[in-house]
Amino acid sequence: MKKRTSLLLPMFISLLIACAIVAWVGGTMDAARVFTDPSQLWKRIIWPLIRLSLLISVGLFAGQVIEGMGWTNRLSVMARPFMRWGHLSHEMGAVFTTAFFSGTTALSMLMAFYQEGKLNRREITLAVLLNTFPSFFLHFPTTFFVIFPLVGKAGVIYLLLTFGAALLRMGAILSWTRFTLPESEGYVREKSQKIHSFKRLISETGRKFKRRITRVLVIVIPVYVLMVFISDMGFFLFLRKWFASSFSSFFVPVEAMSMVMLSLVAEFTSGYATAGAMLHTGTLNVFQTVLALLLGNIVAAPVRAIRHQLPYYMGIFKPALGVRLMVLTQAFRVSSLMVMGLMYYLLMLE
């Protein structure tokens, strides 16, 4: 088992290199200026890696402090009604609450609980899937104030559908765990956590932090650099063209496909701006705009997750577990969006 796990990272790196080769064969290869231009090297690799390392470090350290100070039970109080109903532990409740404020801290807490034997592999998976609900609210304020001025009513409907998908995911997980898991002992019999002295807390937190941040960065840095490399080699451009050609105009008008492509290669803001322009000029109506935004989200989000979230997951968790959790999370998220999109489509047909 250890041998299989140790081979996963080299296999994954080989897969990334193969992706770059596929992009080159597909004719989408672009000059990798990031490795020859000093300004691009700083902008695309050095500064993003510094920022990424700082964010992960803060998240890991905060998770260690929360656990060491005995705040797990306190944080779980806010989510206790949901966790108790779903037969989930107070550790999962603490992680769920933390995810409303910091996804990195929540993931680092999950890994700490897993390493200490407080959560098993199954509970880790359920917690990560459940945390797709609070993660929706992490970006909601920014998304709302960007999409509403650009798309108006269609943007509000789109956000309501994505919120409904988040509720659907949370309800599905809690309902499944309620009928498949026994009632958690963490809520039947609360255990008081022993809080160490401040000096001992700092010492233990620092020791654990150094060990974990080293292991995380050893994985995050090469994976991130490889992601930039295959991106500049044109692999994600190749994916954009492939996805755009795979979805016919049966789902949305041909004009709306440009929004999907913009969402894949740029920020979602570009897609929202294009949607707003098409809506205001009468190229698309509200119904078509909502469907196009949903389709763009469904297609673009997994690709963006590979580019931006994979280093986090592979670094904080073990590589095999991190890849598995990210794939399950994206599949779960896309499935819920497809369900809400189908419901909206059928509702508007009546």
C-alpha positions as CSV (number, residue, x, y, z in Angstrom):
1,M,0.0,0.0,0.0
2,K,2.8,2.4,0.9
3,K,4.6,1.5,-2.4
4,R,1.5,2.3,-4.3
5,T,1.0,5.7,-2.5
6,S,4.7,6.6,-3.0
7,L,4.4,6.0,-6.7
8,L,1.3,8.2,-7.2
9,L,3.2,11.6,-7.3
10,P,5.7,10.5,-10.0
11,M,2.7,9.0,-11.9
12,F,0.8,12.2,-11.6
13,I,3.8,14.3,-12.7
14,S,4.1,12.0,-15.7
15,L,0.5,12.6,-16.5
16,L,1.0,16.4,-16.5
17,I,3.9,16.0,-18.9
18,A,1.7,13.8,-21.1
19,C,-0.9,16.6,-21.1
20,A,1.6,19.1,-22.4
21,I,2.6,16.6,-25.1
22,V,-1.1,16.2,-26.1
23,A,-1.4,20.0,-26.2
24,W,1.6,20.2,-28.5
25,V,0.3,17.5,-30.8
26,G,-3.1,19.2,-30.9
27,G,-1.5,22.3,-32.3
28,T,-2.1,24.6,-29.3
29,M,1.4,24.9,-28.0
30,D,2.3,28.4,-27.0
31,A,5.8,29.8,-26.2
32,A,6.6,29.2,-22.5
33,R,7.8,32.8,-22.0
34,V,7.3,32.4,-18.2
35,F,10.6,30.5,-18.0
36,T,12.6,33.0,-20.1
37,D,11.2,36.4,-19.3
38,P,12.2,37.6,-15.7
39,S,9.1,39.7,-15.4
40,Q,6.8,36.8,-16.4
41,L,8.8,34.5,-14.0
42,W,8.1,36.8,-11.1
43,K,4.4,37.5,-12.1
44,R,3.4,33.9,-13.0
45,I,5.5,31.7,-10.6
46,I,7.6,33.4,-7.9
47,W,5.0,35.9,-6.6
48,P,2.0,33.4,-6.8
49,L,4.1,30.8,-5.0
50,I,4.9,33.2,-2.3
51,R,1.3,34.2,-1.9
52,L,0.2,30.5,-2.1
53,S,2.7,29.5,0.6
54,L,1.7,32.3,2.9
55,L,-2.0,31.4,2.6
56,I,-1.4,27.8,3.2
57,S,1.0,28.7,6.1
58,V,-1.6,30.9,7.8
59,G,-4.3,28.2,7.3
60,L,-2.2,25.5,8.8
61,F,-1.1,27.6,11.7
62,A,-4.7,28.8,12.4
63,G,-5.8,25.2,12.4
64,Q,-3.1,24.2,14.8
65,V,-4.0,27.0,17.2
66,I,-7.8,26.3,17.1
67,E,-7.1,22.7,18.0
68,G,-4.5,23.5,20.6
69,M,-6.7,26.1,22.3
70,G,-9.5,23.7,22.6
71,W,-11.8,25.7,20.4
72,T,-13.1,22.8,18.4
73,N,-16.2,22.3,20.6
74,R,-16.9,26.0,20.6
75,L,-16.7,26.3,16.8
76,S,-18.9,23.2,16.4
77,V,-21.7,24.8,18.5
78,M,-22.9,26.9,15.5
79,A,-23.2,23.8,13.3
80,R,-24.4,21.5,16.0
81,P,-28.1,21.2,15.0
82,F,-27.1,20.1,11.5
83,M,-24.2,17.9,12.6
84,R,-26.4,16.2,15.3
85,W,-29.2,15.6,12.8
86,G,-26.8,14.1,10.3
87,H,-25.0,12.0,13.0
88,L,-21.7,13.7,12.4
89,S,-19.0,14.4,15.0
90,H,-18.2,17.8,16.6
91,E,-14.9,17.8,14.8
92,M,-16.7,17.9,11.5
93,G,-18.9,20.6,12.9
94,A,-15.9,22.7,13.8
95,V,-14.5,22.2,10.3
96,F,-17.8,23.1,8.7
97,T,-18.0,26.4,10.7
98,T,-14.4,27.2,9.9
99,A,-15.0,26.7,6.2
100,F,-17.3,29.8,6.1
101,F,-14.2,31.9,6.9
102,S,-11.2,30.0,5.4
103,G,-11.2,27.0,3.2
104,T,-7.5,26.4,3.7
105,T,-7.8,26.4,7.5
106,A,-10.8,24.0,7.3
107,L,-8.8,21.6,5.1
108,S,-5.8,21.7,7.3
109,M,-8.0,21.0,10.4
110,L,-9.4,18.0,8.5
111,M,-6.0,16.6,7.8
112,A,-4.9,17.2,11.4
113,F,-7.9,15.3,12.7
114,Y,-7.3,12.5,10.2
115,Q,-3.6,12.2,11.3
116,E,-4.6,12.1,15.0
117,G,-7.2,9.4,14.4
118,K,-10.2,11.6,15.3
119,L,-11.7,11.2,11.8
120,N,-11.4,8.3,9.4
121,R,-11.0,8.4,5.6
122,R,-14.8,8.1,5.1
123,E,-15.5,11.1,7.4
124,I,-12.8,13.1,5.7
125,T,-14.6,12.6,2.3
126,L,-18.0,13.4,3.8
127,A,-16.6,16.6,5.4
128,V,-15.0,17.8,2.2
129,L,-18.2,17.2,0.3
130,L,-20.2,18.9,3.0
131,N,-17.9,21.9,3.0
132,T,-18.9,22.8,-0.6
133,F,-21.9,24.6,1.1
134,P,-19.9,27.1,3.2
135,S,-17.4,27.5,0.3
136,F,-20.2,28.9,-1.7
137,F,-20.5,31.8,0.7
138,L,-16.8,32.6,0.7
139,H,-17.0,34.0,-2.8
140,F,-20.7,35.0,-2.8
141,P,-20.3,38.8,-1.9
142,T,-17.7,39.3,-4.6
143,T,-19.6,37.3,-7.2
144,F,-22.9,39.1,-6.4
145,F,-21.5,42.6,-6.8
146,V,-19.8,41.6,-10.0
147,I,-22.6,39.7,-11.7
148,F,-25.6,41.8,-10.7
149,P,-24.5,45.1,-12.4
150,L,-23.4,43.2,-15.5
151,V,-26.2,40.6,-16.0
152,G,-29.1,41.9,-13.8
153,K,-32.1,39.7,-13.4
154,A,-30.4,36.7,-15.2
155,G,-27.5,37.0,-12.8
156,V,-29.8,36.9,-9.8
157,I,-31.6,33.8,-11.1
158,Y,-28.2,32.2,-11.8
159,L,-27.0,32.9,-8.3
160,L,-30.2,31.5,-6.8
161,L,-29.7,28.3,-8.9
162,T,-26.1,27.9,-7.7
163,F,-27.3,28.5,-4.1
164,G,-30.0,25.9,-4.6
165,A,-27.3,23.5,-5.8
166,A,-25.3,24.2,-2.6
167,L,-28.3,23.5,-0.5
168,L,-29.0,20.4,-2.5
169,R,-25.4,19.1,-1.8
170,M,-25.7,19.8,1.9
171,G,-29.1,18.2,2.2
172,A,-28.0,15.1,0.3
173,I,-24.9,14.6,2.5
174,L,-26.8,15.1,5.8
175,S,-29.7,12.9,4.7
176,W,-27.4,10.1,3.7
177,T,-25.3,10.2,6.9
178,R,-28.4,10.4,9.0
179,F,-29.7,7.1,7.7
180,T,-26.3,5.3,7.3
181,L,-24.3,6.4,10.3
182,P,-24.9,5.8,14.0
183,E,-25.4,8.8,16.2
184,S,-22.1,10.4,16.9
185,E,-20.7,9.8,20.4
186,G,-19.3,13.3,20.3
187,Y,-22.8,14.7,20.9
188,V,-24.1,11.9,23.1
189,R,-21.3,12.5,25.6
190,E,-19.2,15.6,25.3
191,K,-15.6,15.4,26.3
192,S,-13.8,18.3,27.7
193,Q,-10.7,19.2,25.9
194,K,-7.5,19.7,27.9
195,I,-6.0,23.1,27.2
196,H,-2.2,23.3,27.7
197,S,-0.3,26.3,28.9
198,F,0.4,29.1,26.4
199,K,4.1,28.3,26.3
200,R,3.5,24.6,25.7
201,L,0.8,25.5,23.1
202,I,3.2,27.6,21.1
203,S,5.9,25.0,21.3
204,E,3.7,22.1,20.1
205,T,2.0,24.3,17.5
206,G,5.4,25.4,16.1
207,R,6.7,21.8,16.0
208,K,3.7,20.5,14.2
209,F,3.6,23.5,11.9
210,K,7.2,23.1,10.7
211,R,6.7,19.4,10.0
212,R,3.4,19.9,8.1
213,I,4.3,23.0,6.1
214,T,7.5,21.3,4.9
215,R,5.6,18.3,3.6
216,V,3.0,20.5,2.0
217,L,5.4,22.8,0.2
218,V,7.5,19.9,-1.1
219,I,4.4,18.8,-3.1
220,V,2.7,22.2,-3.7
221,I,5.7,23.9,-5.4
222,P,6.5,21.3,-8.1
223,V,2.8,20.7,-8.8
224,Y,2.1,24.5,-9.2
225,V,5.1,25.0,-11.5
226,L,4.0,22.1,-13.7
227,M,0.5,23.5,-13.9
228,V,2.0,26.8,-15.1
229,F,4.1,24.9,-17.6
230,I,1.4,22.9,-19.2
231,S,-0.8,26.0,-19.2
232,D,1.8,27.8,-21.2
233,M,2.2,24.8,-23.4
234,G,-1.4,25.2,-24.4
235,F,-3.1,22.3,-22.7
236,F,-5.9,24.3,-21.1
237,L,-6.4,26.1,-24.5
238,F,-6.7,22.6,-26.0
239,L,-9.4,21.8,-23.3
240,R,-11.2,25.0,-24.1
241,K,-11.5,24.1,-27.8
242,W,-12.4,20.5,-27.1
243,F,-15.2,21.5,-24.6
244,A,-16.5,24.2,-26.9
245,S,-16.8,21.8,-29.8
246,S,-18.4,19.1,-27.7
247,F,-21.4,21.1,-26.6
248,S,-23.8,21.7,-29.5
249,S,-26.3,24.5,-29.8
250,F,-29.0,22.1,-28.6
251,F,-28.3,23.3,-25.0
252,V,-27.7,27.0,-25.6
253,P,-27.4,29.2,-28.7
254,V,-24.2,29.2,-30.7
255,E,-23.6,32.8,-29.7
256,A,-23.5,31.8,-26.0
257,M,-20.5,29.4,-26.5
258,S,-18.2,32.4,-26.5
259,M,-19.1,32.9,-22.9
260,V,-18.2,29.3,-22.1
261,M,-14.8,29.7,-23.8
262,L,-14.1,33.0,-22.1
263,S,-14.9,31.4,-18.7
264,L,-12.4,28.7,-19.5
265,V,-9.4,30.8,-20.4
266,A,-10.0,33.9,-18.3
267,E,-11.8,34.9,-15.1
268,F,-15.5,34.3,-14.7
269,T,-15.9,38.1,-14.8
270,S,-15.2,38.0,-18.6
271,G,-18.0,35.6,-19.1
272,Y,-20.4,37.7,-17.0
273,A,-19.5,40.8,-19.0
274,T,-20.0,39.0,-22.3
275,A,-23.4,37.6,-21.0
276,G,-24.5,41.1,-20.0
277,A,-23.6,42.5,-23.4
278,M,-25.5,39.8,-25.3
279,L,-28.5,40.2,-23.0
280,H,-28.6,44.0,-23.4
281,T,-28.3,43.8,-27.2
282,G,-31.1,41.2,-27.4
283,T,-28.8,38.4,-28.7
284,L,-29.9,36.3,-25.8
285,N,-33.0,36.5,-23.6
286,V,-32.9,36.0,-19.8
287,F,-33.6,32.2,-20.0
288,Q,-30.8,31.6,-22.5
289,T,-28.4,33.7,-20.5
290,V,-29.0,31.8,-17.3
291,L,-28.5,28.4,-19.1
292,A,-25.3,29.7,-20.8
293,L,-23.9,30.9,-17.4
294,L,-24.7,27.6,-15.8
295,L,-23.1,25.7,-18.7
296,G,-20.1,27.9,-18.5
297,N,-19.8,27.2,-14.8
298,I,-20.2,23.5,-15.2
299,V,-17.6,23.3,-17.9
300,A,-15.1,25.9,-16.6
301,A,-15.1,25.1,-12.9
302,P,-13.5,21.6,-13.1
303,V,-10.7,23.0,-15.4
304,R,-10.1,25.9,-13.1
305,A,-10.0,23.5,-10.1
306,I,-7.2,21.5,-11.7
307,R,-5.2,24.7,-12.4
308,H,-5.7,26.4,-9.0
309,Q,-7.0,23.9,-6.3
310,L,-5.0,20.8,-7.1
311,P,-1.8,22.1,-5.5
312,Y,-3.8,22.9,-2.3
313,Y,-5.4,19.4,-2.1
314,M,-2.2,17.5,-3.0
315,G,-0.2,19.5,-0.5
316,I,-2.5,19.6,2.5
317,F,-3.6,16.0,2.1
318,K,-1.5,13.1,0.8
319,P,-1.3,13.2,-3.0
320,A,-3.6,10.2,-3.6
321,L,-6.2,11.4,-1.1
322,G,-6.0,15.0,-2.3
323,V,-6.6,14.0,-5.9
324,R,-9.5,11.8,-4.9
325,L,-11.1,14.5,-2.8
326,M,-10.8,17.1,-5.5
327,V,-12.3,14.8,-8.1
328,L,-15.2,13.8,-5.9
329,T,-15.8,17.4,-4.9
330,Q,-16.0,18.7,-8.5
331,A,-18.1,15.7,-9.6
332,F,-20.5,16.4,-6.7
333,R,-20.7,20.1,-7.5
334,V,-21.2,19.6,-11.2
335,S,-23.9,17.0,-10.6
336,S,-25.9,19.4,-8.4
337,L,-25.6,22.2,-10.9
338,M,-26.8,19.9,-13.7
339,V,-29.8,19.0,-11.5
340,M,-30.7,22.6,-10.8
341,G,-30.2,23.5,-14.5
342,L,-32.5,20.7,-15.6
343,M,-35.1,21.8,-13.1
344,Y,-34.9,25.4,-14.3
345,Y,-35.1,24.2,-17.9
346,L,-38.2,22.1,-17.3
347,L,-39.8,24.8,-15.2
348,M,-39.4,27.4,-18.0
349,L,-40.8,25.1,-20.6
350,E,-44.1,24.9,-18.9
